[in-house]
Amino acid sequence: MKGTLPRLSVSSIKQSTSVSNIPSLHLNEPLKVNLQKTIKMASFKHFAQAQSKFEIPPLSGGNTFIGDIHSTPEGAEKPLAMGLFRVNKGEPLTYTYKYDECKIILEGNFVIEDSTGQKVEAKAGDVFYIPNGATLTFSSPDTGLAFYTGARKMGDL
């Protein structure tokens, strides 16, 4: 009959090598999928109250602190580290990034300036993307705390 598509069974679909070979999908039998076997649930790690409880190690000058909380497993093809960064009033920190990073300001204030002279007075809620190769200077009129994720191995600053 013209205009009628062939009825397909699950077994005939399995034999097909390309979805483009199937003009339309009509099943003679219900398609059964066991989602527990098909979808592997990802686990996650929880770091309770990390913003207030994690002790951030000092970086330089006594007023700048950075500490990785967690990262992808050693040997990951695309490493990713996350942690907290604090700057207190005092000596500014100038840093050249060897990786891409995102920061979100959690509390306080930062003054962030790049090598082109772009300057931002950042406050809680501000989000930054920092590309590989950027040179930034961080300071604070009082104190600032940020969360970051960087495309690097844990501790590879």
N, CA, C and O atoms as a DFTB+ gen file, in Angstrom:
628 C
 N C O
     1  1       0.845      -1.170       0.000
     2  2       0.000       0.000       0.000
     3  2       0.892       1.234       0.000
     4  3       1.830       1.336       0.790
     5  1       0.584       2.177      -0.903
     6  2       1.369       3.399      -0.994
     7  2       1.201       4.248       0.254
     8  3       0.114       4.342       0.824
     9  1       2.335       4.882       0.677
    10  2       2.304       5.786       1.813
    11  2       2.364       5.098       3.162
    12  3       2.382       5.773       4.191
    13  1       2.395       3.793       3.185
    14  2       2.479       3.066       4.448
    15  2       3.921       2.671       4.704
    16  3       4.595       2.146       3.817
    17  1       4.382       2.916       5.885
    18  2       5.754       2.578       6.250
    19  2       5.795       1.170       6.811
    20  3       4.830       0.716       7.427
    21  1       6.915       0.471       6.601
    22  2       7.008      -0.888       7.137
    23  2       7.010      -0.871       8.661
    24  3       7.557       0.037       9.287
    25  1       6.389      -1.889       9.242
    26  2       6.399      -2.020      10.695
    27  2       7.696      -2.693      11.087
    28  3       8.102      -3.686      10.483
    29  1       8.339      -2.151      12.094
    30  2       9.637      -2.654      12.516
    31  2       9.537      -3.271      13.897
    32  3       8.761      -2.823      14.741
    33  1      10.327      -4.295      14.111
    34  2      10.407      -4.894      15.442
    35  2      11.732      -4.498      16.069
    36  3      12.626      -4.001      15.385
    37  1      11.858      -4.720      17.371
    38  2      13.105      -4.411      18.062
    39  2      14.250      -5.172      17.431
    40  3      15.343      -4.628      17.281
    41  1      14.019      -6.441      17.053
    42  2      15.105      -7.230      16.459
    43  2      15.528      -6.669      15.114
    44  3      16.717      -6.704      14.796
    45  1      14.602      -6.150      14.306
    46  2      15.012      -5.572      13.022
    47  2      15.739      -4.252      13.220
    48  3      16.599      -3.893      12.415
    49  1      15.409      -3.530      14.274
    50  2      16.127      -2.288      14.568
    51  2      17.551      -2.604      14.977
    52  3      18.482      -1.905      14.578
    53  1      17.732      -3.654      15.771
    54  2      19.074      -4.041      16.193
    55  2      19.938      -4.406      15.001
    56  3      21.147      -4.174      15.026
    57  1      19.338      -4.981      13.944
    58  2      20.094      -5.384      12.768
    59  2      20.465      -4.189      11.907
    60  3      21.412      -4.272      11.125
    61  1      19.757      -3.098      12.025
    62  2      20.041      -1.906      11.237
    63  2      21.355      -1.289      11.688
    64  3      21.642      -1.226      12.883
    65  1      22.149      -0.837      10.730
    66  2      23.447      -0.256      11.075
    67  2      23.386       1.252      11.183
    68  3      24.336       1.872      11.663
    69  1      22.304       1.852      10.754
    70  2      22.218       3.302      10.780
    71  2      20.784       3.716      11.052
    72  3      19.844       3.117      10.532
    73  1      20.626       4.743      11.868
    74  2      19.292       5.263      12.144
    75  2      18.664       5.804      10.871
    76  3      17.441       5.776      10.733
    77  1      19.473       6.298       9.931
    78  2      18.935       6.843       8.687
    79  2      18.276       5.762       7.837
    80  3      17.514       6.095       6.930
    81  1      18.541       4.466       8.097
    82  2      17.895       3.374       7.374
    83  2      16.458       3.167       7.832
    84  3      15.719       2.421       7.190
    85  1      16.047       3.794       8.906
    86  2      14.710       3.599       9.468
    87  2      13.870       4.828       9.141
    88  3      14.066       5.884       9.744
    89  1      12.919       4.706       8.179
    90  2      12.130       5.879       7.806
    91  2      11.214       6.357       8.925
    92  3      10.991       7.561       9.058
    93  1      10.684       5.456       9.724
    94  2       9.826       5.809      10.842
    95  2       9.882       4.649      11.831
    96  3      10.207       3.525      11.449
    97  1       9.579       4.904      13.056
    98  2       9.714       3.873      14.077
    99  2       8.343       3.460      14.597
   100  3       7.675       4.221      15.296
   101  1       7.934       2.244      14.245
   102  2       6.708       1.640      14.768
   103  2       7.122       0.300      15.344
   104  3       7.632      -0.546      14.610
   105  1       6.925       0.086      16.598
   106  2       7.370      -1.146      17.232
   107  2       6.224      -2.132      17.381
   108  3       5.120      -1.761      17.781
   109  1       6.494      -3.394      17.057
   110  2       5.528      -4.465      17.278
   111  2       5.502      -4.884      18.737
   112  3       4.524      -5.464      19.210
   113  1       6.581      -4.589      19.445
   114  2       6.672      -4.950      20.851
   115  2       7.193      -3.740      21.620
   116  3       7.918      -2.921      21.056
   117  1       6.839      -3.614      22.882
   118  2       7.307      -2.450      23.653
   119  2       8.821      -2.484      23.830
   120  3       9.424      -3.542      24.008
   121  1       9.401      -1.322      23.776
   122  2      10.840      -1.176      23.992
   123  2      11.071      -1.114      25.494
   124  3      10.551      -0.225      26.168
   125  1      11.843      -2.049      26.015
   126  2      12.103      -2.110      27.450
   127  2      13.525      -1.655      27.708
   128  3      14.472      -2.152      27.098
   129  1      13.664      -0.717      28.608
   130  2      14.982      -0.198      28.958
   131  2      15.130      -0.262      30.467
   132  3      14.269       0.218      31.204
   133  1      16.207      -0.845      30.916
   134  2      16.506      -0.890      32.341
   135  2      17.397       0.312      32.646
   136  3      18.604       0.271      32.404
   137  1      16.805       1.378      33.175
   138  2      17.562       2.604      33.418
   139  2      18.666       2.413      34.442
   140  3      19.692       3.090      34.368
   141  1      18.484       1.511      35.390
   142  2      19.534       1.289      36.387
   143  2      20.793       0.734      35.744
   144  3      21.899       1.033      36.192
   145  1      20.639      -0.070      34.700
   146  2      21.806      -0.620      34.017
   147  2      22.334       0.337      32.955
   148  3      23.531       0.338      32.668
   149  1      21.464       1.148      32.370
   150  2      21.844       2.037      31.281
   151  2      22.539       3.297      31.782
   152  3      23.536       3.726      31.202
   153  1      22.026       3.889      32.846
   154  2      22.558       5.151      33.350
   155  2      23.357       4.886      34.615
   156  3      22.809       4.433      35.621
   157  1      24.621       5.161      34.564
   158  2      25.457       5.015      35.757
   159  2      25.384       6.329      36.532
   160  3      25.744       7.385      36.012
   161  1      24.930       6.259      37.740
   162  2      24.787       7.458      38.552
   163  2      26.158       7.919      39.034
   164  3      26.946       7.127      39.550
   165  1      26.428       9.196      38.860
   166  2      27.699       9.767      39.295
   167  2      27.647      10.049      40.790
   168  3      26.634      10.512      41.313
   169  1      28.733       9.768      41.456
   170  2      28.802      10.107      42.873
   171  2      29.334      11.530      43.007
   172  3      29.854      12.092      42.043
   173  1      29.208      12.101      44.169
   174  2      29.724      13.443      44.402
   175  2      30.348      13.501      45.778
   176  3      30.138      12.627      46.619
   177  1      31.121      14.553      45.986
   178  2      31.747      14.770      47.291
   179  2      31.159      16.039      47.894
   180  3      30.913      17.024      47.198
   181  1      30.941      15.991      49.189
   182  2      30.354      17.120      49.899
   183  2      31.369      17.640      50.907
   184  3      31.914      16.870      51.698
   185  1      31.619      18.922      50.879
   186  2      32.546      19.561      51.812
   187  2      31.726      20.546      52.645
   188  3      31.628      21.728      52.318
   189  1      31.151      20.043      53.709
   190  2      30.225      20.813      54.535
   191  2      30.894      22.059      55.115
   192  3      31.976      21.993      55.699
   193  1      30.228      23.177      54.940
   194  2      30.654      24.463      55.509
   195  2      32.102      24.828      55.164
   196  3      32.790      25.463      55.964
   197  1      32.560      24.432      53.982
   198  2      33.950      24.695      53.580
   199  2      34.272      26.188      53.614
   200  3      35.385      26.574      53.971
   201  1      33.313      27.020      53.248
   202  2      33.554      28.465      53.224
   203  2      33.986      28.985      54.587
   204  3      34.817      29.890      54.662
   205  1      33.444      28.439      55.653
   206  2      33.789      28.941      56.981
   207  2      34.770      28.047      57.737
   208  3      35.447      28.520      58.649
   209  1      34.863      26.759      57.375
   210  2      35.685      25.837      58.158
   211  2      37.032      25.483      57.537
   212  3      37.949      25.087      58.256
   213  1      37.173      25.615      56.215
   214  2      38.427      25.242      55.559
   215  2      39.517      26.262      55.896
   216  3      39.331      27.461      55.688
   217  1      40.644      25.793      56.411
   218  2      41.758      26.686      56.736
   219  2      42.614      26.871      55.492
   220  3      43.278      25.941      55.033
   221  1      42.588      28.080      54.956
   222  2      43.288      28.372      53.707
   223  2      44.747      28.675      54.019
   224  3      45.030      29.574      54.811
   225  1      45.686      27.938      53.407
   226  2      47.102      28.183      53.686
   227  2      47.586      29.514      53.104
   228  3      47.091      29.943      52.061
   229  1      48.551      30.177      53.766
   230  2      49.086      31.445      53.259
   231  2      49.882      31.225      51.979
   232  3      50.528      30.192      51.801
   233  1      49.824      32.217      51.091
   234  2      50.544      32.137      49.820
   235  2      51.790      33.001      49.846
   236  3      52.893      32.508      49.610
   237  1      51.626      34.286      50.131
   238  2      52.788      35.183      50.166
   239  2      52.453      36.427      50.964
   240  3      51.292      36.829      51.044
   241  1      53.457      37.029      51.546
   242  2      53.274      38.298      52.231
   243  2      52.387      38.260      53.457
   244  3      52.182      39.294      54.093
   245  1      51.853      37.103      53.809
   246  2      51.037      36.983      55.007
   247  2      49.611      37.459      54.868
   248  3      48.813      37.252      55.782
   249  1      49.250      38.098      53.744
   250  2      47.883      38.588      53.603
   251  2      47.131      37.930      52.438
   252  3      45.982      38.279      52.170
   253  1      47.774      36.981      51.747
   254  2      47.135      36.281      50.639
   255  2      47.137      34.787      50.938
   256  3      48.151      34.229      51.358
   257  1      45.997      34.151      50.718
   258  2      45.834      32.738      51.049
   259  2      45.140      32.025      49.895
   260  3      44.201      32.559      49.306
   261  1      45.601      30.819      49.573
   262  2      44.943      30.012      48.547
   263  2      45.055      28.546      48.940
   264  3      46.104      28.096      49.399
   265  1      43.967      27.806      48.758
   266  2      43.994      26.389      49.104
   267  2      43.020      25.584      48.278
   268  3      41.826      25.879      48.234
   269  1      43.548      24.552      47.618
   270  2      42.687      23.627      46.887
   271  2      41.938      22.753      47.888
   272  3      42.532      22.201      48.815
   273  1      40.656      22.640      47.693
   274  2      39.825      21.776      48.526
   275  2      39.748      20.382      47.911
   276  3      39.782      19.377      48.620
   277  1      39.642      20.334      46.584
   278  2      39.500      19.050      45.891
   279  2      39.892      19.228      44.427
   280  3      39.947      20.347      43.916
   281  1      40.164      18.101      43.762
   282  2      40.447      18.127      42.327
   283  2      40.057      16.803      41.697
   284  3      39.714      15.839      42.381
   285  1      40.118      16.786      40.378
   286  2      39.896      15.538      39.655
   287  2      41.004      14.567      40.037
   288  3      42.045      14.994      40.535
   289  1      40.805      13.273      39.815
   290  2      41.829      12.286      40.182
   291  2      43.149      12.518      39.442
   292  3      43.168      13.048      38.331
   293  1      44.233      12.117      40.068
   294  2      45.562      12.205      39.459
   295  2      45.526      11.506      38.103
   296  3      44.986      10.407      37.976
   297  1      46.104      12.151      37.094
   298  2      46.153      11.572      35.757
   299  2      44.931      11.864      34.906
   300  3      44.834      11.361      33.787
   301  1      43.991      12.666      35.405
   302  2      42.797      13.001      34.624
   303  2      43.204      13.717      33.346
   304  3      44.114      14.545      33.353
   305  1      42.527      13.395      32.247
   306  2      42.845      13.997      30.952
   307  2      42.652      15.515      30.982
   308  3      43.448      16.259      30.408
   309  1      41.602      15.965      31.647
   310  2      41.313      17.394      31.767
   311  2      41.198      17.727      33.249
   312  3      40.097      17.703      33.798
   313  1      42.313      18.037      33.908
   314  2      42.274      18.271      35.355
   315  2      41.468      19.514      35.723
   316  3      41.359      20.463      34.947
   317  1      40.913      19.476      36.921
   318  2      40.132      20.589      37.436
   319  2      40.309      20.623      38.948
   320  3      40.052      19.634      39.634
   321  1      40.747      21.761      39.458
   322  2      40.919      21.941      40.901
   323  2      39.961      23.028      41.372
   324  3      39.620      23.942      40.621
   325  1      39.534      22.916      42.625
   326  2      38.640      23.923      43.198
   327  2      39.098      24.244      44.604
   328  3      39.653      23.399      45.306
   329  1      38.858      25.473      45.000
   330  2      39.258      25.848      46.344
   331  2      38.849      27.261      46.697
   332  3      37.987      27.866      46.059
   333  1      39.500      27.772      47.742
   334  2      39.196      29.107      48.256
   335  2      40.423      29.999      48.183
   336  3      41.558      29.547      48.334
   337  1      40.160      31.283      47.948
   338  2      41.208      32.291      47.801
   339  2      40.816      33.487      48.658
   340  3      39.705      34.001      48.538
   341  1      41.722      33.930      49.521
   342  2      41.457      35.081      50.381
   343  2      42.580      36.103      50.226
   344  3      43.760      35.755      50.166
   345  1      42.182      37.362      50.164
   346  2      43.136      38.471      50.180
   347  2      42.710      39.415      51.297
   348  3      41.566      39.868      51.339
   349  1      43.643      39.706      52.201
   350  2      43.416      40.691      53.256
   351  2      44.136      41.977      52.881
   352  3      45.014      41.977      52.018
   353  1      43.766      43.060      53.525
   354  2      44.418      44.350      53.299
   355  2      45.926      44.182      53.492
   356  3      46.369      43.535      54.441
   357  1      46.701      44.764      52.596
   358  2      48.158      44.652      52.667
   359  2      48.759      44.622      51.270
   360  3      48.212      45.206      50.335
   361  1      49.888      43.936      51.139
   362  2      50.592      43.848      49.857
   363  2      49.714      43.209      48.780
   364  3      49.111      42.164      49.025
   365  1      49.630      43.817      47.591
   366  2      48.901      43.189      46.491
   367  2      49.638      41.936      46.006
   368  3      50.849      41.808      46.188
   369  1      48.907      41.036      45.401
   370  2      49.472      39.829      44.805
   371  2      49.321      39.934      43.297
   372  3      48.211      40.121      42.799
   373  1      50.428      39.815      42.560
   374  2      50.384      39.758      41.100
   375  2      50.674      38.325      40.690
   376  3      51.644      37.720      41.146
   377  1      49.818      37.785      39.817
   378  2      49.915      36.373      39.444
   379  2      49.625      36.215      37.956
   380  3      48.679      36.806      37.436
   381  1      50.446      35.412      37.269
   382  2      50.206      35.074      35.869
   383  2      49.647      33.657      35.811
   384  3      50.280      32.710      36.278
   385  1      48.472      33.524      35.241
   386  2      47.770      32.241      35.171
   387  2      48.349      31.351      34.084
   388  3      48.602      31.801      32.966
   389  1      48.560      30.066      34.427
   390  2      49.023      29.052      33.478
   391  2      47.862      28.135      33.099
   392  3      48.082      27.044      32.573
   393  1      46.655      28.558      33.357
   394  2      45.455      27.749      33.153
   395  2      44.246      28.676      33.155
   396  3      44.337      29.807      33.632
   397  1      43.125      28.216      32.632
   398  2      41.870      28.958      32.704
   399  2      41.276      28.781      34.099
   400  3      41.417      27.729      34.722
   401  1      40.613      29.825      34.574
   402  2      40.008      29.755      35.906
   403  2      38.745      30.599      35.951
   404  3      38.618      31.591      35.232
   405  1      37.817      30.192      36.801
   406  2      36.630      30.988      37.122
   407  2      36.637      31.248      38.616
   408  3      36.988      30.371      39.406
   409  1      36.248      32.461      39.001
   410  2      36.158      32.838      40.415
   411  2      34.789      33.448      40.666
   412  3      34.234      34.149      39.819
   413  1      34.254      33.164      41.860
   414  2      33.063      33.868      42.323
   415  2      33.405      34.460      43.686
   416  3      33.893      33.765      44.577
   417  1      33.143      35.733      43.827
   418  2      33.427      36.417      45.086
   419  2      32.319      36.042      46.075
   420  3      31.135      36.269      45.824
   421  1      32.733      35.468      47.193
   422  2      31.770      35.004      48.202
   423  2      31.461      36.061      49.248
   424  3      30.313      36.225      49.661
   425  1      32.491      36.774      49.670
   426  2      32.291      37.799      50.707
   427  2      33.399      38.835      50.618
   428  3      34.474      38.578      50.076
   429  1      33.116      40.004      51.159
   430  2      34.113      41.072      51.190
   431  2      34.305      41.740      49.841
   432  3      33.416      41.734      48.989
   433  1      35.495      42.321      49.668
   434  2      35.805      43.106      48.470
   435  2      37.194      42.776      47.953
   436  3      38.118      42.519      48.726
   437  1      37.326      42.788      46.645
   438  2      38.613      42.643      45.968
   439  2      38.787      43.815      45.024
   440  3      37.810      44.363      44.514
   441  1      40.010      44.192      44.797
   442  2      40.346      45.057      43.676
   443  2      41.173      44.168      42.754
   444  3      42.219      43.649      43.144
   445  1      40.684      44.000      41.521
   446  2      41.345      43.132      40.550
   447  2      41.715      43.977      39.343
   448  3      40.868      44.641      38.745
   449  1      43.000      43.938      38.996
   450  2      43.499      44.729      37.866
   451  2      44.331      43.830      36.969
   452  3      45.136      43.030      37.445
   453  1      44.126      43.973      35.642
   454  2      44.923      43.161      34.721
   455  2      46.062      43.975      34.130
   456  3      46.200      45.166      34.408
   457  1      46.875      43.323      33.312
   458  2      48.072      43.962      32.758
   459  2      47.742      45.030      31.719
   460  3      48.626      45.790      31.324
   461  1      46.478      45.107      31.264
   462  2      46.087      46.151      30.312
   463  2      45.594      47.404      31.026
   464  3      45.356      48.431      30.391
   465  1      45.441      47.322      32.352
   466  2      44.941      48.452      33.117
   467  2      43.464      48.345      33.470
   468  3      42.946      49.193      34.197
   469  1      42.772      47.315      32.966
   470  2      41.375      47.111      33.352
   471  2      41.329      46.847      34.852
   472  3      42.067      46.007      35.368
   473  1      40.451      47.577      35.551
   474  2      40.398      47.484      37.008
   475  2      38.946      47.355      37.452
   476  3      38.075      48.088      36.985
   477  1      38.697      46.412      38.361
   478  2      37.345      46.181      38.861
   479  2      37.384      46.127      40.380
   480  3      38.253      45.484      40.970
   481  1      36.430      46.810      41.005
   482  2      36.236      46.674      42.446
   483  2      35.135      45.634      42.623
   484  3      33.950      45.933      42.480
   485  1      35.546      44.413      42.934
   486  2      34.626      43.274      42.981
   487  2      34.030      43.110      44.368
   488  3      34.667      43.399      45.381
   489  1      32.785      42.634      44.385
   490  2      32.105      42.389      45.660
   491  2      31.369      41.061      45.582
   492  3      31.287      40.452      44.516
   493  1      30.840      40.619      46.703
   494  2      30.148      39.333      46.792
   495  2      29.114      39.192      45.679
   496  3      28.315      40.094      45.429
   497  1      29.151      38.043      45.024
   498  2      28.231      37.762      43.928
   499  2      28.834      37.965      42.555
   500  3      28.290      37.468      41.569
   501  1      29.953      38.688      42.462
   502  2      30.601      38.901      41.165
   503  2      31.302      37.621      40.719
   504  3      31.865      36.892      41.535
   505  1      31.261      37.357      39.410
   506  2      31.877      36.171      38.822
   507  2      32.889      36.617      37.776
   508  3      32.638      37.546      37.008
   509  1      34.039      35.942      37.757
   510  2      35.109      36.269      36.820
   511  2      35.553      35.035      36.057
   512  3      35.638      33.943      36.618
   513  1      35.839      35.214      34.767
   514  2      36.526      34.200      33.970
   515  2      37.918      34.753      33.707
   516  3      38.063      35.893      33.265
   517  1      38.940      33.953      33.977
   518  2      40.328      34.385      33.807
   519  2      40.995      33.427      32.822
   520  3      41.158      32.246      33.131
   521  1      41.386      33.916      31.637
   522  2      41.982      33.025      30.641
   523  2      43.447      32.712      30.932
   524  3      44.152      33.486      31.579
   525  1      43.877      31.576      30.446
   526  2      45.277      31.162      30.518
   527  2      46.160      32.296      29.984
   528  3      45.879      32.846      28.920
   529  1      47.205      32.641      30.700
   530  2      48.136      33.684      30.272
   531  2      47.855      35.064      30.844
   532  3      48.698      35.954      30.732
   533  1      46.693      35.265      31.452
   534  2      46.355      36.574      32.025
   535  2      47.226      36.844      33.251
   536  3      47.506      35.946      34.045
   537  1      47.648      38.101      33.384
   538  2      48.372      38.538      34.577
   539  2      47.466      39.497      35.334
   540  3      47.079      40.544      34.815
   541  1      47.129      39.126      36.572
   542  2      46.224      39.930      37.391
   543  2      46.889      40.311      38.699
   544  3      47.739      39.589      39.222
   545  1      46.482      41.465      39.215
   546  2      46.915      41.906      40.540
   547  2      45.681      41.956      41.431
   548  3      44.678      42.588      41.101
   549  1      45.782      41.273      42.568
   550  2      44.687      41.204      43.538
   551  2      45.065      41.990      44.782
   552  3      46.184      41.886      45.283
   553  1      44.110      42.783      45.277
   554  2      44.277      43.462      46.563
   555  2      42.887      43.614      47.172
   556  3      41.878      43.297      46.543
   557  1      42.857      44.105      48.409
   558  2      41.577      44.326      49.068
   559  2      41.703      45.504      50.023
   560  3      42.720      45.645      50.703
   561  1      40.669      46.359      50.080
   562  2      40.686      47.454      51.046
   563  2      40.484      46.943      52.474
   564  3      40.799      47.648      53.433
   565  1      39.965      45.735      52.620
   566  2      39.775      45.106      53.941
   567  2      40.058      43.607      53.829
   568  3      41.147      43.160      54.188
   569  1      39.104      42.834      53.344
   570  2      39.312      41.399      53.101
   571  2      38.309      40.918      52.064
   572  3      37.210      41.460      51.947
   573  1      38.695      39.906      51.321
   574  2      37.800      39.308      50.330
   575  2      38.034      37.812      50.255
   576  3      39.162      37.338      50.393
   577  1      36.953      37.069      50.033
   578  2      37.028      35.617      49.915
   579  2      36.357      35.206      48.613
   580  3      35.260      35.669      48.300
   581  1      37.024      34.329      47.849
   582  2      36.478      33.851      46.579
   583  2      36.582      32.333      46.497
   584  3      37.464      31.724      47.104
   585  1      35.675      31.735      45.743
   586  2      35.739      30.318      45.387
   587  2      36.211      30.263      43.947
   588  3      35.795      31.081      43.126
   589  1      37.076      29.306      43.628
   590  2      37.580      29.193      42.256
   591  2      37.528      27.760      41.768
   592  3      37.523      26.814      42.555
   593  1      37.490      27.621      40.453
   594  2      37.751      26.356      39.773
   595  2      38.766      26.662      38.692
   596  3      38.578      27.578      37.892
   597  1      39.842      25.893      38.671
   598  2      40.904      26.103      37.697
   599  2      41.188      24.829      36.924
   600  3      41.145      23.733      37.483
   601  1      41.476      24.974      35.642
   602  2      41.784      23.832      34.773
   603  2      43.239      23.424      34.984
   604  3      44.093      23.626      34.121
   605  1      43.494      22.847      36.149
   606  2      44.854      22.450      36.526
   607  2      44.789      21.328      37.548
   608  3      43.729      21.023      38.096
   609  1      45.951      20.716      37.796
   610  2      46.049      19.680      38.824
   611  2      46.027      20.328      40.205
   612  3      46.343      21.509      40.349
   613  1      45.659      19.561      41.201
   614  2      45.646      20.047      42.580
   615  2      47.045      20.499      42.989
   616  3      48.019      19.768      42.805
   617  1      47.140      21.701      43.542
   618  2      48.408      22.233      44.026
   619  2      49.336      22.761      42.952
   620  3      50.437      23.213      43.267
   621  1      48.926      22.719      41.685
   622  2      49.775      23.170      40.573
   623  2      49.534      24.653      40.315
   624  3      48.908      25.030      39.324
   625  1      50.034      25.481      41.211
   626  2      49.815      26.933      41.110
   627  2      50.849      27.593      40.227
   628  3      50.811      28.808      40.034
